[in-house]
Amino acid sequence: MTTRLLLVRHGETEWHAENRYAGVTDVALTPRGVAQATGLGAWATHSGVDAVACSPLSRARLTASPAAVGLGLAVQVQEGLREVDFGWGEGRTIEEMAEEDPEAVRRFREDAESGAFPGSEPVARAAARATASLRDLADRHPGGRVLVVAHNTLLRIALCELLGLPLGRYRRIFPRLDNGAVTEIEIRGAETALRSLNVPTAPPPAPAPGPSPAGDCPP
């Protein structure tokens, strides 16, 4: 039987503006992140969701909460969905790291598995625990639709593992998952299919009133 998992990156956090690696640090949502969680909740109530699961970190739990409340469901907190621990990179920007150790950053950019930051969780270990959690959810909700709120890096690694793609290239294959957007997969036994990627759950903001800017427009 096929189960569909709706994978969502948590709402925007206070470190997004500076592009810091949050990892296992419990960083608060911004007001925009809270609004993204509210929008996801409204979307979920009209999307046939049967269960809600999330990472134990507060930014994921707070993003999942409006959907669970709207659906009258309890949130299933999955330890295996916790974000990757970035070790030396935790709480830092890529620019700060490159200034201190440009070679370490070069290795990471070239292959995020063999060149993982010093002291970070091995990519293969993160992939194993994430996919185990996702498969467990699929087994417990056969034929259902499960909303899963987790993290940018963890979800990209899990997608690579489930789809048979090289783990060390997750950053190139899936450049990013947007906050509050849905990536849908279906799991049927040992097989996984990607149905959609990074689909927004909220309408785009209305354009500001006023005349269009002069000059050429991008294609």
DRENPAMI-567720 format. One record per residue: chain; residue number from 1; x, y, z of N, C-alpha, C in turn. Coordinates in steps of 0.001 Angstrom, whole numbers, plus 500000, padded with zeros to 6 digits. Example, Ala and Ser with C-alpha at 12.3 -4.5 7.8 and 13.67 -1.06 7.14 Angstrom:
<recs>
A|1|513190|494310|507800|512300|495500|507800|513200|496700|507800
A|2|512850|497750|507080|513670|498940|507140|512900|500030|507870
</recs>
This chain:
<recs>
A|1|500841|498802|500000|500000|500000|500000|500879|501252|500000
A|2|500444|502259|499282|501227|503482|499135|500847|504513|500195
A|3|501844|505081|500829|501643|506184|501779|502323|507416|501215
A|4|501651|508546|501315|502238|509798|500851|502711|510620|502036
A|5|503943|511073|501953|504536|511914|502988|504721|513314|502425
A|6|504209|514291|503136|504309|515691|502735|505404|516333|503576
A|7|506583|516457|503012|507763|516907|503740|507848|518428|503698
A|8|507978|519043|504865|507960|520503|504967|509133|520984|505815
A|9|509822|521977|505311|510830|522650|506131|510118|523630|507070
A|10|510565|523688|508305|509980|524585|509305|509980|526045|508835
A|11|509269|526894|509565|509207|528316|509245|510529|529032|509454
A|12|510591|530233|508946|511801|531057|509038|512206|531278|510494
A|13|513518|531262|510743|514032|531488|512094|514839|532781|512163
A|14|515241|533118|513369|515992|534358|513601|517374|534330|512960
A|15|517858|533169|512578|519185|533083|511959|519136|533119|510439
A|16|517939|533168|509857|517852|533148|508399|518467|534392|507765
A|17|518246|535539|508378|518755|536782|507792|520267|536743|507640
A|18|520944|536071|508571|522406|535986|508527|522885|534690|507892
A|19|521949|533820|507503|522274|532547|506866|523216|531697|507716
A|20|522886|531591|508990|523685|530781|509913|523191|529339|509935
A|21|524105|528421|510110|523764|527011|510225|523176|526763|511611
A|22|521879|526502|511671|521220|526310|512969|521497|524922|513539
A|23|521419|523901|512697|521696|522552|513169|520820|522167|514336
A|24|521456|521689|515410|520700|521228|516580|520451|522355|517580
A|25|520907|523578|517273|520632|524723|518134|519152|525078|518029
A|26|518505|525328|519169|517071|525611|519164|516843|527096|518923
A|27|516673|527474|517674|516523|528868|517279|515041|529195|517119
A|28|514629|530368|517592|513216|530746|517572|512751|531134|516168
A|29|511455|530964|515923|510854|531447|514684|510741|532966|514704
A|30|510846|533575|513539|510557|534998|513392|509033|535171|513253
A|31|508527|536409|513318|507099|536614|513023|506714|536055|511654
A|32|507591|536187|510676|507294|535607|509365|507222|534086|509452
A|33|508101|533493|510244|508066|532049|510427|506766|531591|511072
A|34|506276|532356|512034|504992|532041|512672|503865|532138|511645
A|35|503918|533168|510786|502904|533314|509736|502967|532146|508752
A|36|504171|531665|508447|504315|530514|507555|503704|529263|508195
A|37|503875|529120|509508|503275|527990|510215|501751|528072|510174
A|38|501225|529272|510352|499778|529468|510292|499246|529142|508895
A|39|499968|529600|507870|499571|529303|506496|499612|527817|506194
A|40|500623|527145|506689|500715|525700|506501|499536|525004|507173
A|41|499171|525479|508362|498043|524887|509064|496753|525020|508277
A|42|496528|526200|507699|495320|526412|506893|495336|525514|505657
A|43|496495|525385|505039|496629|524530|503853|496360|523069|504211
A|44|496897|522623|505338|496792|521212|505723|495352|520782|505962
A|45|494535|521689|506477|493151|521322|506792|492329|521047|505534
A|46|492825|521422|504362|492119|521177|503106|492906|520244|502185
A|47|493848|519502|502752|494746|518695|501914|494706|517207|502235
A|48|493696|516770|502943|493541|515344|503212|494618|514745|504090
A|49|495159|515540|504996|496218|515050|505885|495616|514178|506986
A|50|496214|513003|507197|495720|512051|508194|496542|512044|509477
A|51|497761|512553|509425|498637|512531|510601|499677|513638|510453
A|52|500199|514091|511584|501211|515149|511608|502381|514685|512456
A|53|503591|514800|511912|504794|514418|512636|505827|515520|512487
A|54|506791|515554|513404|507809|516604|513305|509056|516240|514083
A|55|510090|517015|513833|511337|516987|514592|511076|517476|516012
A|56|511913|517078|516980|511734|517563|518352|512164|519001|518572
A|57|512891|519612|517632|513339|520987|517827|512147|521940|517751
A|58|512194|523003|518558|511017|523854|518738|510565|524505|517437
A|59|511498|524859|516540|511086|525518|515299|510238|524592|514435
A|60|510475|523291|514513|509653|522334|513776|508332|522075|514504
A|61|508383|521932|515821|507150|521683|516577|506178|522846|516446
A|62|506697|524087|516511|505831|525253|516396|505267|525405|514983
A|63|506017|524955|513983|505514|524998|512612|504428|523945|512391
A|64|504580|522798|513010|503605|521714|512842|502332|521941|513650
A|65|502420|522702|514726|501307|522822|515669|500005|523338|515054
A|66|500001|524432|514255|498728|524901|513710|498016|523850|512856
A|67|498769|523066|512104|498160|522012|511292|497528|520957|512179
A|68|498243|520539|513219|497708|519521|514116|496447|520012|514830
A|69|496493|521264|515289|495325|521834|515973|494136|521908|515017
A|70|494376|522388|513808|493302|522519|512840|492688|521187|512449
A|71|493495|520142|512474|493024|518810|512098|492531|517999|513290
A|72|492741|518522|514494|492359|517783|515695|493221|516561|515939
A|73|494507|516666|515586|495439|515544|515726|496549|515878|516710
A|74|497118|514846|517305|498310|515026|518120|499532|514996|517219
A|75|500530|515813|517543|501775|515809|516773|502636|514627|517224
A|76|503101|513847|516271|503997|512728|516561|505437|513233|516455
A|77|506089|513410|517588|507459|513923|517598|508417|512765|517344
A|78|509248|512922|516307|510170|511870|515886|511617|512322|516108
A|79|512301|511671|517019|513687|512028|517316|514565|511895|516072
A|80|514251|510950|515212|515047|510730|514012|514970|511861|513003
A|81|514032|512789|513190|513884|513914|512270|514614|515165|512734
A|82|515356|515068|513829|516150|516205|514302|517149|516615|513231
A|83|517435|517916|513145|518390|518407|512145|519792|517836|512380
A|84|520588|517847|511349|521977|517396|511427|522760|518320|512362
A|85|523615|517742|513174|524534|518515|514006|525722|518912|513126
A|86|525930|520220|512971|526985|520691|512065|528345|520844|512740
A|87|528447|520463|514006|529750|520488|514661|530391|521862|514620
A|88|531567|521940|514022|532331|523191|513918|531524|524299|513249
A|89|530600|523931|512372|529824|524921|511650|528585|525410|512377
A|90|528261|524808|513496|527034|525153|514211|527009|526632|514605
A|91|525938|527319|514211|525752|528716|514575|526610|529703|513798
A|92|527294|529254|512748|528184|530128|512003|527713|530273|510562
A|93|528176|531323|509899|527905|531483|508479|529043|530839|507684
A|94|528769|530554|506421|529796|529953|505575|530956|530923|505380
A|95|530663|532229|505401|531718|533235|505244|532649|533239|506457
A|96|532084|533121|507643|532905|533066|508861|533802|531836|508849
A|97|533247|530723|508415|534043|529498|508368|535138|529582|507314
A|98|534803|530163|506166|535791|530277|505092|536944|531184|505491
A|99|536668|532190|506291|537725|533086|506749|538688|532361|507676
A|100|538148|531454|508501|538990|530715|509444|539699|529535|508797
A|101|538975|528786|507949|539544|527585|507346|538965|527392|505945
A|102|539499|528100|504952|538945|528008|503603|539013|526603|503012
A|103|540011|525834|503399|540140|524482|502862|538997|523592|503347
A|104|538597|523738|504607|537482|522952|505138|536192|523276|504400
A|105|535982|524540|504103|534781|524938|503371|534831|524430|501941
A|106|536004|524468|501313|536145|523950|499950|535789|522470|499909
A|107|536286|521688|500882|535992|520251|500919|534496|520007|501095
A|108|533857|520806|501952|532420|520654|502194|531629|520957|500924
A|109|531995|522017|500242|531278|522383|499019|531475|521355|497916
A|110|532619|520726|497903|532921|519740|496865|532163|518442|497096
A|111|532122|517981|498346|531406|516752|498693|531014|516841|500162
A|112|529732|517039|500420|529264|517281|501787|529339|516049|502670
A|113|529580|514884|502065|529726|513667|502872|531183|513470|503289
A|114|532084|513367|502333|533493|513172|502677|534113|514435|503259
A|115|533543|515597|502937|534079|516864|503419|533233|517505|504502
A|116|532503|516698|505272|531642|517237|506334|532457|518062|507328
A|117|531826|519065|507927|532516|519921|508889|533072|519106|510052
A|118|534232|519491|510584|534799|518782|511740|533795|518723|512893
A|119|533670|517538|513482|532791|517355|514635|531324|517228|514297
A|120|530972|517237|513012|529555|517153|512634|529096|515700|512558
A|121|527782|515523|512566|527216|514187|512428|527492|513657|511024
A|122|527971|512433|510884|528203|511880|509546|526921|511889|508717
A|123|527045|512237|507464|525882|512339|506584|525156|511003|506478
A|124|525889|509911|506379|525256|508592|506258|524439|508257|507503
A|125|524932|508654|508664|524190|508390|509912|522898|509204|509934
A|126|522978|510466|509527|521777|511293|509480|520774|510720|508480
A|127|521260|510262|507339|520383|509675|506328|519680|508435|506862
A|128|520409|507611|507594|519838|506366|508115|518728|506639|509121
A|129|518973|507568|510043|517941|507813|511067|516727|508529|510469
A|130|516977|509437|509514|515862|510149|508898|514981|509204|508092
A|131|515587|508375|507273|514790|507465|506454|514091|506412|507304
A|132|514726|506004|508406|514060|505063|509312|512792|505688|509888
A|133|512861|506959|510264|511688|507652|510801|510596|507782|509747
A|134|510982|508157|508527|509997|508321|507469|509347|506993|507097
A|135|510124|505934|507035|509554|504625|506711|508653|504134|507848
A|136|509026|504445|509080|508186|504075|510224|506824|504780|510132
A|137|506850|506061|509780|505591|506798|509623|504747|506199|508492
A|138|505398|505831|507403|504671|505218|506295|504053|503889|506703
A|139|504784|503106|507494|504267|501813|507947|503085|501986|508893
A|140|503117|503037|509711|502053|503240|510697|500822|503919|510117
A|141|500959|504471|508913|499818|505134|508268|499668|504647|506830
A|142|499466|503340|506641|499375|502806|505273|498203|503418|504517
A|143|498496|503882|503314|497468|504486|502490|497109|505910|502866
A|144|497785|506469|503876|497450|507802|504356|498332|508895|503783
A|145|498078|510109|504273|498874|511282|503914|499380|511885|505219
A|146|500694|511913|505364|501314|512352|506620|502100|513630|506376
A|147|501776|514667|507135|502527|515921|507091|503737|515784|508017
A|148|504932|516005|507474|506172|515812|508229|506958|517119|508216
A|149|507115|517745|509367|507834|519020|509461|509224|518766|510034
A|150|510238|519107|509263|511611|518875|509721|512505|519999|509211
A|151|513664|519659|508650|514721|520648|508432|515323|520559|507032
A|152|515891|521663|506589|516428|521804|505248|517463|520728|504897
A|153|518489|520604|505722|519546|519641|505399|519074|518215|505595
A|154|518425|517923|506703|517994|516555|506969|517068|516040|505877
A|155|516108|516849|505450|515171|516393|504433|515859|516169|503093
A|156|516814|517014|502740|517517|516824|501462|518358|515553|501485
A|157|518996|515297|502610|519767|514058|502745|518844|512847|502656
A|158|517691|512926|503345|516742|511817|503311|516216|511579|501899
A|159|515945|512653|501167|515481|512492|499791|516522|511767|498940
A|160|517778|512143|499090|518836|511465|498341|518896|509979|498691
A|161|518820|509666|499961|518884|508269|500394|517699|507476|499849
A|162|516503|508019|499956|515312|507301|499520|515254|507133|498009
A|163|515812|508094|497271|515735|508063|495812|516983|507475|495164
A|164|517935|507011|495981|519135|506383|495447|520114|507353|494822
A|165|520174|508578|495351|521074|509611|494840|522274|509763|495781
A|166|523420|510236|495283|524618|510326|496123|524448|511319|497271
A|167|524689|510858|498483|524479|511691|499670|525370|512921|499674
A|168|526607|512767|499229|527551|513877|499276|527197|515028|498354
A|169|526218|514810|497457|525835|515852|496501|524449|516427|496793
A|170|523971|516210|498021|522618|516665|498325|522465|518165|498127
A|171|523525|518951|498358|523433|520399|498230|523288|520831|496765
A|172|523812|520038|495843|523721|520373|494421|522432|519825|493814
A|173|522036|518642|494241|520820|518028|493695|519575|518778|494163
A|174|519551|519118|495441|518443|519879|496025|519039|521143|496663
A|175|519210|522225|495905|519884|523412|496433|519288|523942|497730
A|176|517952|523899|497869|517336|524306|499122|515867|523906|499102
A|177|515311|523783|500291|513869|523648|500464|513390|524929|501128
A|178|512364|525529|500590|511879|526792|501134|511068|526576|502406
A|179|511094|527548|503269|510346|527475|504517|508849|527353|504233
A|180|508223|526339|504826|506792|526158|504685|506342|525520|503392
A|181|507259|525234|502468|506892|524606|501193|506834|523085|501355
A|182|506049|522440|500479|505812|521001|500577|506541|520253|499458
A|183|507251|519207|499855|507814|518242|498915|507118|516920|499184
A|184|506442|516387|498183|505635|515176|498394|506332|513955|497817
A|185|506426|512914|498628|506937|511633|498175|505896|510565|498470
A|186|505983|509463|497752|505155|508322|498101|506058|507123|498339
A|187|505737|506388|499387|506503|505209|499758|505604|503990|499614
A|188|506085|503045|498849|505365|501791|498632|506361|500655|498835
A|189|506314|500051|500007|507294|499022|500333|508690|499618|500362
A|190|509606|499035|499583|510980|499531|499543|511175|500627|498509
A|191|510125|500964|497773|510249|501938|496689|509755|503317|497120
A|192|510431|504347|496609|510038|505734|496879|509967|506492|495568
A|193|508929|507309|495413|508781|508154|494232|508608|509599|494673
A|194|509216|510505|493929|509072|511939|494177|507910|512460|493340
A|195|506894|513012|494010|505698|513500|493311|505747|515003|493062
A|196|506316|515764|493988|506434|517213|493800|507564|517721|494674
A|197|508105|518888|494310|509259|519426|495020|509049|520903|495325
A|198|509138|521252|496617|509219|522651|497031|508016|523487|496566
A|199|506823|522955|496777|505602|523631|496342|505108|524561|497458
A|200|504917|525844|497196|504464|526769|498241|503077|526397|498754
A|201|502829|526679|500025|501507|526446|500599|500763|527752|500809
A|202|501378|528868|500476|500740|530179|500615|500840|530908|499289
A|203|499849|531743|498947|499934|532508|497700|501053|533520|497770
A|204|501658|533885|496648|502724|534895|496660|502161|536241|497095
A|205|502990|537084|497706|502504|538395|498120|502082|539237|496921
A|206|501084|540075|497137|500615|540945|496059|501686|541973|495730
A|207|501845|542346|494453|502855|543352|494101|502505|544699|494714
A|208|503540|545459|495027|503322|546782|495609|502664|547683|494585
A|209|501746|548553|495020|501103|549462|494069|502099|550474|493510
A|210|501803|551006|492335|502683|552012|491751|503117|551608|490368
A|211|503790|552500|489659|504229|552207|488291|505311|551150|488261
A|212|505385|550430|487151|506442|549441|486974|507772|550136|486833
A|213|508861|549516|487319|510171|550145|487177|510571|550253|485720
A|214|511318|551295|485394|511784|551491|484022|512882|550495|483695
A|215|513131|550343|482393|514235|549479|481987|513753|548094|481607
A|216|514719|547228|481218|514389|545888|480787|513969|545043|481982
A|217|513056|544116|481741|512637|543168|482771|513351|541838|482537
A|218|513650|541116|483594|514275|539807|483415|513311|538848|482751
A|219|513802|537827|482049|512926|536879|481373|512151|536037|482369
</recs>
